[in-house]
Amino acid sequence: MRRLFPVTEETAAQAPAGGARTPGRGPEGEVGPAGGVARPPVGGPVGAAAVVDREWSLAELAAAYAYPEPAPGAPRPWLRANMVSSLDGAAQHEGRSQPISSATDMRIFGTLRALADVVVVGAETVRQEGYRPARVRDEFAGARAAAGQTPVPAIAIVTASLELDFTLPLFTSPLVPTLILTGAAASPDRIAAAERAGAQVVIAGEGMGVEPARAVQALAGLGHTRLLTEGGPRLLGQLIAAEVLDELCLTLSPTLTAGNAQRISGGPSVAVPHRFALASLLEQDGFLFGRYCRS
C-alpha cells in the first residue's frame, strides 16, 4: 500500500522506516482536519515521491484512521462512514458490496470497526449483507481496553418497522448487546420482541422513523462517541441530508458494473452540495482508499 501525495519535508521526517507516500495520520505523516494538523500541499504530481510499496501493519492502519482526539469536557461524537464504490458509481453488485471489494478493503473495514464504539447500519443492509456481531480482534484488544471501549463495537440497527429476524446471531450471540434505533411510534409488540431477544431499544425520533441528529446524540448519551456507519445508501443519504456526517472513508474499486445498482447514498438531494476535504489517499492494486472530512 502507498500514499498518493508528495512527501513534504515535515512528513518525510515522520514516515516509518520502509517508507510510504504521504499524508496521513500518526506514524505515516500529515493528517487532515480530523487530526488537527495541516492538510498536504495541493498541486504536486500524484505519486511523485513514492518510496516503497508495501503492506501496512494493522497498527499503521489504525494510526492512519484514528479518530480525532476529544476536546476537553464532554467529548463530541464523531460520525464517519465507510463505503465502497465501483468506477461507475455502483455501491453494490447484485445486492452485495463484496463483489466490488478486495482483501485490503476488508483489512481497512476491520480496522475501522476495531476503532469504533458502535457501528450504525440500516435494517435493509443487515438483511442483504447477512450481518453478524462484531468479533474480537486480538490485535486491537489492548488499545480498546486502554481507550475504555468494550471488547467489540456494538451494532446499532436503524429501523422504523423493527421487522428483523431475532433468531440471527446478531441477537442471539453478540458480545455486547445489539442496539436498535427506532422512533417513538414504533410498534410496541416489535419493541417487546426485540427486548426479549436481548436487544437494547433506543428511541431516536418522534414518529415512526429515526431522526439522524437525535440518533447521534442518543448514542453519545450511551457513551458511544466514535461512530461508524456502513450504510446502506438510504441511511447514508439521510445522515448527509441531516448534516451529521463528519467523515467519509471511501474505497474506489477499479471495477465497472453497469446496471442500475444504487450509489453509496440515496434519497432526496440536498439543497447545496456539502463540501468535504481530502485528508488522506492510499492505493493498493488499483483500489483507492480516501478519507474525506467535513471542511
Secondary structure, DSSP 8 states (H G I E B T S, - for coil): -EE-B---HHHHHHS-TT---B--SGGGS---GGGTS----SSS-TTTT--------HHHHHHHT------SSS---EEEEEEEEETTS-S-BTTBSGGG--HHHHHHHHHHHHH-SEEEEEHHHHHHHT-------HHHHHHHHHTT--SS-EEEEE-SS----TTSHHHHS-SS--EEEE-TTS-HHHHHHHHHTT-EEEE--SSSS--HHHHHHHHHHTT--EEEE---HHHHHHHHHTT---EEEEEEES----TT---SS-SS--SS---EEEEEEEEETTEEEEEEEE-
